[in-house]
Amino acid sequence: MTEYARRPAELATFEEFHNLPIERKINYWTRDGRPFHVVNSRQFTRGILEDLIDLTNKIRRIAKAKTGVEFLHSLLPHKRAMLFFKQPSTRTFLSFVSACDFLGISWAEVRDSGVSSEAKGETEDDSVRVFSSFFDVMIMRHPDSSSAERVAYIFDRIGRPIPVINGGAGPDEHPTQALLDVYTLDRSFERQGGIEGKKICFVGDCKRGRTVRSLARLLALYEGVELFFCAPKSLQVLPDVTDYLHTKNVKFTLLSELEPHLGEMDAFYMTRIQDEWDAKDRGNVNTPVDIGPYIFRERFLPMIKFGAIIMHPLPKRNEIEPAVDNDRRAMYWRQVRNGMWARSALLAYIFQRDDEIKRYFNKNT
């Protein structure tokens, strides 16, 4: 029996579960001291992050040799993944596909409800219960902020719970993007003392950028990190994030323009305007936004630190001038590759294959 089944009165409805404090919910998403469902960035402790960063590095090294690729492919050939993506996606979808392929996991996809039984009137809850009969993990992207939480709740109340991985939920959370972003920062600053003490500036749509929200919470785990949110007033970071940073004693500053602060920063996390949410109350922007002060321009390159980096979760539009792409400090293409490795490590970690990977690494590299 699952933990849900042992507490039926407390968790009789999803609404009751949804209203629990985040710390209580995280307990339900955890098995054997590690994430089972990956729903919210606040599930990652500093220790779990360090384990996943180390595992990602080992998988990268192992995959450099043909025998290493064969070993990785032998780890999980008995597992099957459903990629249930109800929002457009390129990088997240393909990096999870690549991660599954690396570990031998077979996969299937539903990316258009019009070709599933939802087109015949089947509820989404019934659809995902069907998926749990055929697959061993479900990776999902959805416009509803509580979608992954709801599916994890459904699965844990039925006889065959399977892990749920949130590949982006509404404008609120994208925990696996935050994981690969922390990994990118860790690798970029490995010769500069690590992430601790760095100044990191989020630029653009800090209100509705789920990658900003998730990464800011993970960075709160690092000592001495200082965060800056550079955005138009209508797109500035929301109080739930700043309140969280207050509770963690993380210093942060709200900025209205980028250029005067270029020389201070160790990392720039650029984002596009998330106008796909304009029609929704949660992210409504009532006045036109001038993005001019939030564009990273080629002329800025001599003004930033030699060791600074420029990140972007992609897709990007005109918030970074194309000439910046070729600068060695532009890390967004490396972020894409890091996503494949970090998500491989996460799947291996959820299915408890990390010890096998460590043993192979110690013996063969």
C-alpha positions in Angstrom: 0.0 0.0 0.0 1.1 3.5 -0.7 1.4 6.3 1.8 -1.7 7.8 0.4 -3.7 4.6 1.0 -2.6 4.7 4.6 -4.0 8.2 5.1 -7.3 8.2 3.3 -9.0 10.7 5.6 -6.3 13.3 5.2 -6.0 12.9 1.5 -9.5 12.1 0.3 -9.4 14.7 -2.5 -6.7 16.3 -4.6 -7.7 19.7 -3.3 -6.9 18.6 0.2 -3.5 17.3 -0.9 -2.8 20.4 -3.0 -3.4 22.6 0.1 -0.9 20.8 2.3 2.3 22.7 3.1 5.1 22.0 0.5 7.2 20.2 3.1 4.3 17.7 3.6 3.9 17.1 -0.1 7.6 16.6 -0.6 7.4 13.7 1.9 4.9 12.0 -0.4 7.0 12.5 -3.5 10.0 10.9 -1.8 11.0 7.2 -1.6 14.1 5.9 0.3 15.4 9.4 0.9 15.4 10.4 -2.8 12.9 11.9 -5.3 10.4 9.4 -6.7 8.2 12.0 -8.3 10.0 15.1 -9.4 7.3 17.8 -9.2 8.8 20.9 -7.6 12.3 22.4 -7.4 12.1 22.6 -3.6 12.5 18.8 -3.5 16.2 19.1 -4.3 18.4 19.4 -1.2 22.0 20.5 -1.5 23.0 16.9 -1.0 20.8 15.6 -3.7 22.0 18.3 -6.1 25.6 17.3 -5.4 24.8 13.6 -6.0 23.2 14.4 -9.3 26.0 16.7 -10.4 28.5 14.0 -9.6 26.4 11.4 -11.4 26.0 13.6 -14.4 29.8 14.1 -14.7 30.3 10.3 -14.5 27.8 9.5 -17.2 29.4 12.1 -19.5 32.8 10.5 -19.0 31.5 7.0 -19.4 29.7 7.9 -22.6 32.9 8.9 -24.3 33.8 5.2 -25.0 31.8 2.7 -27.0 32.0 0.2 -24.2 30.7 2.9 -21.8 27.7 3.6 -24.1 27.0 -0.1 -24.2 27.1 -0.2 -20.4 24.7 2.8 -20.0 22.4 1.2 -22.5 22.2 -2.0 -20.4 21.1 -0.2 -17.2 17.3 0.1 -17.8 16.2 -1.8 -20.9 13.3 -3.2 -18.9 11.8 0.2 -18.3 9.4 2.2 -20.5 8.7 5.9 -20.5 5.6 7.9 -21.6 6.4 11.5 -22.7 3.1 13.3 -22.3 3.6 16.8 -23.6 0.6 19.0 -23.9 2.7 22.1 -24.6 5.2 22.8 -27.4 8.7 21.6 -26.6 11.9 21.0 -28.5 14.8 20.8 -26.0 13.0 19.3 -23.0 11.3 16.7 -25.1 14.4 15.7 -27.2 16.7 15.7 -24.2 14.5 13.3 -22.3 14.2 11.2 -25.5 18.0 11.1 -25.7 18.3 10.4 -21.9 16.0 7.4 -22.3 17.9 6.1 -25.3 21.2 6.4 -23.4 19.9 4.3 -20.6 18.1 1.7 -22.7 14.6 2.9 -21.8 12.0 2.5 -24.5 9.6 5.4 -24.9 6.4 6.5 -26.5 4.8 9.9 -26.8 1.5 11.7 -26.8 2.0 15.3 -27.9 -1.5 16.1 -29.3 -4.6 15.3 -27.3 -6.5 15.3 -30.7 -5.0 11.9 -31.5 -5.8 10.3 -28.1 -9.1 9.2 -26.6 -9.4 12.7 -25.0 -10.8 13.6 -28.5 -13.6 11.2 -27.8 -14.4 12.7 -24.4 -12.1 10.7 -22.1 -10.9 12.7 -19.1 -7.3 13.5 -18.7 -7.3 11.7 -15.4 -8.5 8.5 -17.1 -5.9 8.9 -19.9 -3.0 9.1 -17.5 -4.3 6.0 -15.6 -4.2 4.2 -18.9 -0.6 5.3 -19.3 0.4 3.9 -15.9 -0.7 0.4 -17.1 1.8 0.5 -20.0 4.8 2.5 -18.7 7.2 2.7 -15.8 7.7 6.5 -15.7 5.7 9.5 -17.0 7.5 12.6 -18.1 5.0 15.5 -18.7 4.7 19.1 -19.8 1.4 20.9 -19.3 -0.1 24.4 -19.2 -1.7 23.8 -15.8 0.6 24.7 -12.9 -0.7 21.8 -10.7 -0.7 19.2 -13.5 2.3 17.1 -12.4 1.2 17.3 -8.8 -2.2 16.0 -9.7 -0.9 13.1 -11.8 1.5 12.0 -9.0 -1.5 12.1 -6.6 -3.6 10.0 -8.9 -0.8 7.4 -9.4 -0.1 7.1 -5.7 -3.7 6.3 -5.0 -3.9 3.4 -7.5 -2.3 0.0 -7.3 0.6 0.7 -9.6 2.3 4.0 -8.7 4.9 5.1 -11.2 7.3 8.1 -11.0 6.1 11.4 -12.5 8.7 13.9 -13.8 7.6 17.5 -14.3 8.9 18.8 -17.6 7.3 22.2 -17.2 4.0 23.0 -15.5 2.3 26.3 -16.3 4.2 29.5 -15.6 5.3 28.1 -12.1 7.7 25.2 -12.2 10.4 23.6 -14.3 12.5 21.6 -11.9 14.6 19.6 -14.4 15.5 22.8 -16.3 16.7 24.2 -12.9 18.7 21.0 -12.4 20.5 21.4 -15.7 21.0 25.1 -15.1 22.7 24.5 -11.8 24.8 21.8 -13.5 25.8 24.4 -16.1 26.7 27.0 -13.4 28.7 24.4 -11.5 30.8 23.4 -14.5 31.3 27.0 -15.6 32.6 28.1 -12.2 34.5 24.9 -11.2 37.8 26.9 -11.4 36.3 30.0 -9.8 35.3 28.6 -6.4 32.0 27.1 -7.5 28.5 28.7 -7.3 29.0 30.0 -3.8 29.3 33.8 -3.6 28.4 34.4 -7.2 26.1 37.2 -8.4 23.5 35.9 -10.8 21.2 38.2 -12.8 17.9 37.1 -14.2 16.8 39.3 -17.1 13.5 39.6 -19.0 10.2 38.0 -17.9 10.9 37.2 -14.2 7.2 37.0 -13.4 6.1 34.1 -15.7 9.4 32.5 -16.5 9.1 29.1 -14.8 12.8 28.5 -15.3 13.6 31.7 -13.4 11.3 30.7 -10.5 12.7 27.1 -10.2 16.4 28.1 -10.6 16.1 31.0 -8.0 14.9 28.5 -5.4 17.8 26.0 -6.1 20.4 28.8 -5.9 19.1 29.6 -2.4 20.9 26.4 -1.4 24.3 27.9 -2.1 26.1 30.1 0.5 26.6 33.7 -0.3 24.8 33.7 -3.7 23.3 37.1 -4.6 20.4 37.3 -7.0 19.3 40.2 -9.2 16.0 40.3 -11.1 16.1 42.8 -14.0 12.7 43.2 -15.5 10.0 45.7 -16.5 7.7 46.5 -13.5 4.8 44.5 -15.0 7.1 41.4 -15.4 9.1 41.6 -12.2 9.5 38.5 -10.0 6.5 37.6 -7.8 6.3 37.8 -4.0 6.2 34.0 -3.5 9.7 33.8 -4.9 11.1 36.8 -3.0 9.4 35.7 0.2 11.1 32.3 -0.2 14.5 34.0 -0.7 13.8 36.0 2.5 13.2 32.8 4.5 16.5 31.5 3.2 18.4 34.7 3.9 19.4 35.1 0.3 20.3 38.6 -0.7 18.4 39.8 -3.8 17.9 43.1 -5.7 15.2 44.2 -8.2 16.6 46.1 -11.2 14.8 48.1 -13.9 17.7 48.1 -16.4 20.7 45.9 -17.2 23.5 48.0 -18.7 24.5 49.9 -15.5 25.1 46.6 -13.7 27.0 44.6 -16.3 30.4 44.6 -14.6 29.0 43.3 -11.3 27.6 40.0 -12.5 29.0 36.5 -12.7 26.1 35.1 -14.7 23.3 36.5 -16.8 20.2 34.4 -17.2 18.4 35.9 -20.2 14.7 35.0 -20.8 12.2 35.9 -23.5 8.8 37.6 -22.8 6.4 34.7 -22.1 3.6 36.2 -24.1 1.8 32.8 -24.4 0.4 33.6 -20.9 -0.9 37.0 -21.9 -4.5 35.7 -22.2 -4.5 34.1 -18.8 -5.2 36.0 -15.6 -2.2 34.5 -13.9 0.2 36.3 -16.2 -1.8 39.2 -17.7 0.3 42.1 -18.9 -1.9 45.1 -19.4 0.5 47.5 -21.1 3.0 47.1 -23.9 6.5 46.2 -22.7 9.6 47.9 -24.0 12.2 45.1 -23.9 15.0 47.4 -25.1 16.6 47.8 -21.7 16.6 43.9 -21.3 18.4 42.9 -24.5 22.0 41.6 -24.2 23.8 43.5 -26.9 27.1 42.7 -28.6 28.6 46.0 -27.3 28.1 44.6 -23.8 30.7 41.9 -24.2 33.7 44.0 -23.3 31.9 45.3 -20.3 31.3 42.0 -18.5 33.8 40.0 -16.5 36.2 37.7 -18.4 34.8 34.7 -16.4 31.1 35.7 -16.6 28.7 33.5 -18.5 25.5 34.2 -20.4 22.7 31.7 -20.1 19.3 31.2 -21.7 16.8 28.4 -21.3 15.7 28.8 -24.9 13.9 29.4 -27.2 15.3 32.8 -27.6 14.0 35.6 -29.8 15.6 39.1 -29.9 16.6 39.4 -26.2 20.2 38.4 -27.2 21.8 39.9 -30.3 22.9 37.1 -32.7 26.6 38.2 -32.6 26.7 37.2 -28.9 26.1 33.6 -29.8 29.8 33.1 -30.9 31.3 34.5 -27.7 32.9 31.8 -25.5 30.9 33.0 -22.6 27.6 32.3 -24.3 26.6 29.0 -22.5 23.1 28.4 -23.8 24.2 25.9 -26.4 26.1 24.1 -23.7 23.0 24.2 -21.6 21.1 22.2 -24.2 23.7 19.4 -24.2 23.8 19.5 -20.4 20.1 18.9 -20.3 20.6 15.5 -22.0 23.2 14.5 -19.5 21.5 15.9 -16.4 18.2 14.2 -17.3 20.0 10.9 -17.9 21.4 11.2 -14.4 18.0 12.0 -12.9 16.4 8.9 -14.5 19.2 6.7 -13.3 18.9 8.2 -9.8 15.2 7.7 -9.6 15.6 4.0 -10.7 18.5 3.6 -8.3 21.2 2.8 -10.8 23.6 5.4 -9.5 25.7 2.8 -7.5 26.2 0.7 -10.6 27.3 3.8 -12.6 29.8 4.7 -9.8 31.3 1.2 -9.7 31.7 1.1 -13.5 33.3 4.6 -13.5 35.7 3.7 -10.7 36.8 0.5 -12.5 36.9 1.7 -16.1 38.0 5.4 -16.1 
